[in-house]
Structure formats: structure tokens, C-alpha cells
Amino acid sequence: MTLWDGELPFYPQSRRAAGYSVPLLIVILVFLTLAASFLLILPGIRGHSRWFWLVRVLLSLFIGAEIVAVHFSAEWAVGRANANTSYKAFSAARVRALVGLHVGLEGINITLTGTPVQQLNETIDYNEQFSWRLGEDYAEEYEEALERGLPDPVLYLAEKFTPSSPCGLYRQYRLAGHYASATLWVAFCLWLLSNALLSMPAPLYGGLALLATGAFALFAVLAFASIASAPLCPLRLGASAIASHYGAAFWVTLATGVLCLLLGGAVVGLHCTKPSALRTFLDQSVKNGGNQAREGSALSLNNPFYKQSEASGATISTNL
């Protein structure tokens, strides 16, 4: 038996685990590396400000990682059902399996796991991904799945999301995913801007940028939730129906948007009521060892080399 395009013929190709995404893994590793790098330099920060910087940096990294990671997650809408359904075309054989549907911003992921896994002298454990991201042709991927002879439940669900399907799921989820993805990238840019402004003597503008970050994250949630207002095509496998609901990525994005609004509102509120307290909290006051130049205090400069007949030293005092 010879190789064909690097694959042994008549053997199933290796499949990825459900929800596995290389870009998602890269995003997680990058932000974990940044967090680990900060933890390494954390012991060099003195005093109680160490814990302040710990919370501030880790919270900011969490917000940025979440905004980027949910782009590549297939957990925006999920649905599962235990079904007794046909397995292959032109065959009366039926299998008992757990069918899963995972919808993301860039496509869908369909899983089929037999209960038990070994049935009909086969291992029933499928995980197939169909994308509608820019540069990908969903209809072409569906045709390739037909040529490969995937099981009926996988083809049935994938067909419901084709552009030619009367259900209209492709148009609804694709448009919602594109709008949500665009607003999330805007939120990511505003998150970068808020970090830069909060590190400068401009806490008001940093708070406003954080408010805008939360607003655009919520816009992404609303864009994806807009499909719930339209009637969706029923998905039935035998006597079982797959009812989709919002997944972990949807709720985490919603929580992140609310968190950004709370943090941005707190910064703006403190700037309007107690600006000096806000500057102290953000650690923007000028420190030099144990002495601080506080507003309204006197600064004394002694010059022991300047001698006068009346005094042995000259002292100059001024109010800052």
C-alpha cells in the first residue's frame, strides 16, 4: 500500500480534539508568557505597591487575552443531543451517538461520538470543522466532506449551514460573526490605548478608553445575540432535536465588557471627585526614596558651602 499525498489510502485521517485551535493556543501562550515575565520582576517592586501592580497588570492581561482569544473559540453557541440516527448513506444501519454543534465567529465545529465508541465494527469519533472566515469557501469544504463520505449526522448539520440552504443559518451566523469580530478588534485597540494612557498623567482619557473598550465588547455580544431574534431552522436527528444556547465565549465576553465599564467608570468617577486620590492610586506621584514632594509642602534646599557673616549656611524655602 503506497502513500498518496502523504496519506495512506483507505485509512481515516487524524482528527483534532473538539474546540482545538492553533491560533487560540498561540494567544494563550503569548499572554501567559507576558504574565510570567511580570511575575519574575514582581519581587523587585518595593512596599505595598507590589500587590497593586500585581492586580493591575494581571487584570489588564486577562482583558486583552480574552478579547483576542474569543476570536478563535468555537464556544459562542453550543448544542448537544443524544440521537439514534442513521450512520452512512445507502445503509439501514443506525447508531447511538452524542452529536455536538459548536458555533464560533469564523465557522462551526461538528462532533460525533458513539455511545459506546465502538459500533458497527468501527470507531465512531468524528470532529469536523467548516469555516466561513475571509478567504475560506464553506460550500467547497462541504463538497469535500461529501466526497470523503462523512457520517450522515455530520453532513446533515453541515448542510444546514451552507449558503444554498433554505434555513438561512449561514447568512445569519456569518454576518453576526463578522460584525462581532470587527468590534472586538476595535475593543482590543482601545484596550492598548487605555493601558498607554493610564501609564501617563492622563487618567481621565485612560478611563474613557477603558469605557470604550467595554462598550465595543458589549457591541460584539449584541451583534452575535442578534441572531436570536430571527427564527432559526430546527435541527433534528431522528427523534432528538439539537437546541443551541450561548456558550462560554459569549458569557466571558459579556463579563469582560461589564468589567471594563466598571473599571472605566471608577477611574472617571474618581477623576471628577478626588483627582489627587486617583493619581496616588495609580502610583503617578513622584517618589524619591522615603521623601515625597507633596502638594502644598515646603521644599528646603541647604547649601553648606555658601557662607555669610550672619549665618553659617543659607536656606532657601519655596512652596510647590
Contacts in CASP RR format, 6 or more apart in sequence:
PFRMAT RR
TARGET T0000
AUTHOR 0000-0000-0000
METHOD contacts of the structure
MODEL  1
MTLWDGELPFYPQSRRAAGYSVPLLIVILVFLTLAASFLLILPGIRGHSR
WFWLVRVLLSLFIGAEIVAVHFSAEWAVGRANANTSYKAFSAARVRALVG
LHVGLEGINITLTGTPVQQLNETIDYNEQFSWRLGEDYAEEYEEALERGL
PDPVLYLAEKFTPSSPCGLYRQYRLAGHYASATLWVAFCLWLLSNALLSM
PAPLYGGLALLATGAFALFAVLAFASIASAPLCPLRLGASAIASHYGAAF
WVTLATGVLCLLLGGAVVGLHCTKPSALRTFLDQSVKNGGNQAREGSALS
LNNPFYKQSEASGATISTNL
1 8 0 8 1.000
1 9 0 8 1.000
1 10 0 8 1.000
2 9 0 8 1.000
7 13 0 8 1.000
15 125 0 8 1.000
15 126 0 8 1.000
15 127 0 8 1.000
15 128 0 8 1.000
16 127 0 8 1.000
16 129 0 8 1.000
17 127 0 8 1.000
18 102 0 8 1.000
18 109 0 8 1.000
18 111 0 8 1.000
18 127 0 8 1.000
19 73 0 8 1.000
19 74 0 8 1.000
19 75 0 8 1.000
19 102 0 8 1.000
19 109 0 8 1.000
21 72 0 8 1.000
21 73 0 8 1.000
21 74 0 8 1.000
23 71 0 8 1.000
23 72 0 8 1.000
24 69 0 8 1.000
24 72 0 8 1.000
24 73 0 8 1.000
27 65 0 8 1.000
27 68 0 8 1.000
27 69 0 8 1.000
27 72 0 8 1.000
28 65 0 8 1.000
28 69 0 8 1.000
31 61 0 8 1.000
31 64 0 8 1.000
31 65 0 8 1.000
31 68 0 8 1.000
34 61 0 8 1.000
35 57 0 8 1.000
35 58 0 8 1.000
35 61 0 8 1.000
38 57 0 8 1.000
38 58 0 8 1.000
38 61 0 8 1.000
42 50 0 8 1.000
42 53 0 8 1.000
42 54 0 8 1.000
43 50 0 8 1.000
44 50 0 8 1.000
45 53 0 8 1.000
49 283 0 8 1.000
52 281 0 8 1.000
52 283 0 8 1.000
53 283 0 8 1.000
59 263 0 8 1.000
60 191 0 8 1.000
60 195 0 8 1.000
63 191 0 8 1.000
63 213 0 8 1.000
63 256 0 8 1.000
63 259 0 8 1.000
63 260 0 8 1.000
64 188 0 8 1.000
64 191 0 8 1.000
66 252 0 8 1.000
66 253 0 8 1.000
66 256 0 8 1.000
67 184 0 8 1.000
67 187 0 8 1.000
67 188 0 8 1.000
67 191 0 8 1.000
67 213 0 8 1.000
67 217 0 8 1.000
67 253 0 8 1.000
67 256 0 8 1.000
68 188 0 8 1.000
70 76 0 8 1.000
70 105 0 8 1.000
70 184 0 8 1.000
70 249 0 8 1.000
70 252 0 8 1.000
70 253 0 8 1.000
71 105 0 8 1.000
71 106 0 8 1.000
71 181 0 8 1.000
71 184 0 8 1.000
71 185 0 8 1.000
72 106 0 8 1.000
73 104 0 8 1.000
73 105 0 8 1.000
73 248 0 8 1.000
73 249 0 8 1.000
74 102 0 8 1.000
74 103 0 8 1.000
74 104 0 8 1.000
74 107 0 8 1.000
74 108 0 8 1.000
74 109 0 8 1.000
74 129 0 8 1.000
74 249 0 8 1.000
75 102 0 8 1.000
75 104 0 8 1.000
75 247 0 8 1.000
75 248 0 8 1.000
75 249 0 8 1.000
75 250 0 8 1.000
76 103 0 8 1.000
76 104 0 8 1.000
76 105 0 8 1.000
76 177 0 8 1.000
76 180 0 8 1.000
76 224 0 8 1.000
76 246 0 8 1.000
76 247 0 8 1.000
76 249 0 8 1.000
76 250 0 8 1.000
77 101 0 8 1.000
77 102 0 8 1.000
77 103 0 8 1.000
77 104 0 8 1.000
77 173 0 8 1.000
77 224 0 8 1.000
77 244 0 8 1.000
77 245 0 8 1.000
77 246 0 8 1.000
77 247 0 8 1.000
77 250 0 8 1.000
78 100 0 8 1.000
78 101 0 8 1.000
78 102 0 8 1.000
78 103 0 8 1.000
78 244 0 8 1.000
78 245 0 8 1.000
78 247 0 8 1.000
79 100 0 8 1.000
79 101 0 8 1.000
79 102 0 8 1.000
79 242 0 8 1.000
79 243 0 8 1.000
79 244 0 8 1.000
79 245 0 8 1.000
80 98 0 8 1.000
80 99 0 8 1.000
80 100 0 8 1.000
80 101 0 8 1.000
80 242 0 8 1.000
81 98 0 8 1.000
81 99 0 8 1.000
81 100 0 8 1.000
81 237 0 8 1.000
81 240 0 8 1.000
81 241 0 8 1.000
81 242 0 8 1.000
81 243 0 8 1.000
82 96 0 8 1.000
82 97 0 8 1.000
82 98 0 8 1.000
82 99 0 8 1.000
82 115 0 8 1.000
82 240 0 8 1.000
83 96 0 8 1.000
83 97 0 8 1.000
83 98 0 8 1.000
83 99 0 8 1.000
83 153 0 8 1.000
83 237 0 8 1.000
83 238 0 8 1.000
83 239 0 8 1.000
83 240 0 8 1.000
84 94 0 8 1.000
84 95 0 8 1.000
84 96 0 8 1.000
84 238 0 8 1.000
84 239 0 8 1.000
84 240 0 8 1.000
85 94 0 8 1.000
85 95 0 8 1.000
85 97 0 8 1.000
85 99 0 8 1.000
85 152 0 8 1.000
85 153 0 8 1.000
85 237 0 8 1.000
85 238 0 8 1.000
85 240 0 8 1.000
86 92 0 8 1.000
86 93 0 8 1.000
86 94 0 8 1.000
86 95 0 8 1.000
86 152 0 8 1.000
87 93 0 8 1.000
87 94 0 8 1.000
87 95 0 8 1.000
87 119 0 8 1.000
87 120 0 8 1.000
87 124 0 8 1.000
87 151 0 8 1.000
87 152 0 8 1.000
88 149 0 8 1.000
88 151 0 8 1.000
88 152 0 8 1.000
89 149 0 8 1.000
89 152 0 8 1.000
93 120 0 8 1.000
95 114 0 8 1.000
95 119 0 8 1.000
95 120 0 8 1.000
95 124 0 8 1.000
96 114 0 8 1.000
96 115 0 8 1.000
96 119 0 8 1.000
97 112 0 8 1.000
97 113 0 8 1.000
97 114 0 8 1.000
97 115 0 8 1.000
97 124 0 8 1.000
97 153 0 8 1.000
98 111 0 8 1.000
98 112 0 8 1.000
98 113 0 8 1.000
98 114 0 8 1.000
98 115 0 8 1.000
99 110 0 8 1.000
99 111 0 8 1.000
99 112 0 8 1.000
99 153 0 8 1.000
99 157 0 8 1.000
99 237 0 8 1.000
99 240 0 8 1.000
99 242 0 8 1.000
100 110 0 8 1.000
100 111 0 8 1.000
100 112 0 8 1.000
100 242 0 8 1.000
101 108 0 8 1.000
101 109 0 8 1.000
101 110 0 8 1.000
101 157 0 8 1.000
101 235 0 8 1.000
101 242 0 8 1.000
101 244 0 8 1.000
102 108 0 8 1.000
102 109 0 8 1.000
102 110 0 8 1.000
102 111 0 8 1.000
103 109 0 8 1.000
103 173 0 8 1.000
103 244 0 8 1.000
104 173 0 8 1.000
104 177 0 8 1.000
104 249 0 8 1.000
105 177 0 8 1.000
105 178 0 8 1.000
105 180 0 8 1.000
105 181 0 8 1.000
105 224 0 8 1.000
106 131 0 8 1.000
106 132 0 8 1.000
106 133 0 8 1.000
106 177 0 8 1.000
106 181 0 8 1.000
107 129 0 8 1.000
107 130 0 8 1.000
107 131 0 8 1.000
107 132 0 8 1.000
107 133 0 8 1.000
107 138 0 8 1.000
107 173 0 8 1.000
107 174 0 8 1.000
108 129 0 8 1.000
108 130 0 8 1.000
108 157 0 8 1.000
108 158 0 8 1.000
108 161 0 8 1.000
108 173 0 8 1.000
109 127 0 8 1.000
109 128 0 8 1.000
109 129 0 8 1.000
109 130 0 8 1.000
110 126 0 8 1.000
110 127 0 8 1.000
110 128 0 8 1.000
110 129 0 8 1.000
110 130 0 8 1.000
110 153 0 8 1.000
110 154 0 8 1.000
110 157 0 8 1.000
110 158 0 8 1.000
111 126 0 8 1.000
111 127 0 8 1.000
111 128 0 8 1.000
112 124 0 8 1.000
112 125 0 8 1.000
112 126 0 8 1.000
112 127 0 8 1.000
112 151 0 8 1.000
112 153 0 8 1.000
112 154 0 8 1.000
113 124 0 8 1.000
113 125 0 8 1.000
113 126 0 8 1.000
114 124 0 8 1.000
114 125 0 8 1.000
117 123 0 8 1.000
117 124 0 8 1.000
117 125 0 8 1.000
118 124 0 8 1.000
124 151 0 8 1.000
126 150 0 8 1.000
126 151 0 8 1.000
126 154 0 8 1.000
128 145 0 8 1.000
128 150 0 8 1.000
128 154 0 8 1.000
128 158 0 8 1.000
130 138 0 8 1.000
130 141 0 8 1.000
130 142 0 8 1.000
130 145 0 8 1.000
130 158 0 8 1.000
130 161 0 8 1.000
131 138 0 8 1.000
131 141 0 8 1.000
132 138 0 8 1.000
132 170 0 8 1.000
132 173 0 8 1.000
132 174 0 8 1.000
138 161 0 8 1.000
138 162 0 8 1.000
138 163 0 8 1.000
138 170 0 8 1.000
139 162 0 8 1.000
139 163 0 8 1.000
139 164 0 8 1.000
142 158 0 8 1.000
142 159 0 8 1.000
142 162 0 8 1.000
145 154 0 8 1.000
145 155 0 8 1.000
145 158 0 8 1.000
146 155 0 8 1.000
149 155 0 8 1.000
153 237 0 8 1.000
156 237 0 8 1.000
157 235 0 8 1.000
157 242 0 8 1.000
159 165 0 8 1.000
160 167 0 8 1.000
160 169 0 8 1.000
160 233 0 8 1.000
160 235 0 8 1.000
161 167 0 8 1.000
161 169 0 8 1.000
161 170 0 8 1.000
161 173 0 8 1.000
162 170 0 8 1.000
163 170 0 8 1.000
163 171 0 8 1.000
165 233 0 8 1.000
166 233 0 8 1.000
167 232 0 8 1.000
167 233 0 8 1.000
168 233 0 8 1.000
169 232 0 8 1.000
169 233 0 8 1.000
172 227 0 8 1.000
172 230 0 8 1.000
172 232 0 8 1.000
173 227 0 8 1.000
176 223 0 8 1.000
176 224 0 8 1.000
176 226 0 8 1.000
176 227 0 8 1.000
177 223 0 8 1.000
177 224 0 8 1.000
179 220 0 8 1.000
179 223 0 8 1.000
179 224 0 8 1.000
180 220 0 8 1.000
180 221 0 8 1.000
180 223 0 8 1.000
180 224 0 8 1.000
181 220 0 8 1.000
183 216 0 8 1.000
183 217 0 8 1.000
183 219 0 8 1.000
183 220 0 8 1.000
183 223 0 8 1.000
184 216 0 8 1.000
184 217 0 8 1.000
184 220 0 8 1.000
184 253 0 8 1.000
186 216 0 8 1.000
187 212 0 8 1.000
187 213 0 8 1.000
187 214 0 8 1.000
187 216 0 8 1.000
187 217 0 8 1.000
187 220 0 8 1.000
190 209 0 8 1.000
190 210 0 8 1.000
190 212 0 8 1.000
190 213 0 8 1.000
190 216 0 8 1.000
191 209 0 8 1.000
191 210 0 8 1.000
191 213 0 8 1.000
191 260 0 8 1.000
193 206 0 8 1.000
193 209 0 8 1.000
194 206 0 8 1.000
194 207 0 8 1.000
194 209 0 8 1.000
194 210 0 8 1.000
194 212 0 8 1.000
194 213 0 8 1.000
197 203 0 8 1.000
197 205 0 8 1.000
197 206 0 8 1.000
197 207 0 8 1.000
197 209 0 8 1.000
198 206 0 8 1.000
198 207 0 8 1.000
198 210 0 8 1.000
198 267 0 8 1.000
198 282 0 8 1.000
201 279 0 8 1.000
201 284 0 8 1.000
203 267 0 8 1.000
203 270 0 8 1.000
203 271 0 8 1.000
203 275 0 8 1.000
203 278 0 8 1.000
203 279 0 8 1.000
203 282 0 8 1.000
203 284 0 8 1.000
204 267 0 8 1.000
204 268 0 8 1.000
204 271 0 8 1.000
206 264 0 8 1.000
206 267 0 8 1.000
207 263 0 8 1.000
207 264 0 8 1.000
207 265 0 8 1.000
207 267 0 8 1.000
207 268 0 8 1.000
207 271 0 8 1.000
208 264 0 8 1.000
208 268 0 8 1.000
210 260 0 8 1.000
210 263 0 8 1.000
210 264 0 8 1.000
210 265 0 8 1.000
210 267 0 8 1.000
211 260 0 8 1.000
211 261 0 8 1.000
211 264 0 8 1.000
211 265 0 8 1.000
211 268 0 8 1.000
213 257 0 8 1.000
213 260 0 8 1.000
214 256 0 8 1.000
214 257 0 8 1.000
214 258 0 8 1.000
214 259 0 8 1.000
214 260 0 8 1.000
214 261 0 8 1.000
215 257 0 8 1.000
215 261 0 8 1.000
217 253 0 8 1.000
217 254 0 8 1.000
217 256 0 8 1.000
217 257 0 8 1.000
217 260 0 8 1.000
218 254 0 8 1.000
218 257 0 8 1.000
218 258 0 8 1.000
218 261 0 8 1.000
220 253 0 8 1.000
221 250 0 8 1.000
221 253 0 8 1.000
221 254 0 8 1.000
221 257 0 8 1.000
224 250 0 8 1.000
225 246 0 8 1.000
225 250 0 8 1.000
232 244 0 8 1.000
234 241 0 8 1.000
235 241 0 8 1.000
235 242 0 8 1.000
235 244 0 8 1.000
236 242 0 8 1.000
267 278 0 8 1.000
270 277 0 8 1.000
270 278 0 8 1.000
270 281 0 8 1.000
271 278 0 8 1.000
276 295 0 8 1.000
279 285 0 8 1.000
285 292 0 8 1.000
286 292 0 8 1.000
286 293 0 8 1.000
293 299 0 8 1.000
293 320 0 8 1.000
295 320 0 8 1.000
296 319 0 8 1.000
296 320 0 8 1.000
297 319 0 8 1.000
297 320 0 8 1.000
298 317 0 8 1.000
298 318 0 8 1.000
298 319 0 8 1.000
298 320 0 8 1.000
299 317 0 8 1.000
299 318 0 8 1.000
299 319 0 8 1.000
299 320 0 8 1.000
300 315 0 8 1.000
300 316 0 8 1.000
300 317 0 8 1.000
301 315 0 8 1.000
301 316 0 8 1.000
302 313 0 8 1.000
302 314 0 8 1.000
302 315 0 8 1.000
303 313 0 8 1.000
303 314 0 8 1.000
303 316 0 8 1.000
304 313 0 8 1.000
306 313 0 8 1.000
306 314 0 8 1.000
307 313 0 8 1.000
308 314 0 8 1.000
END
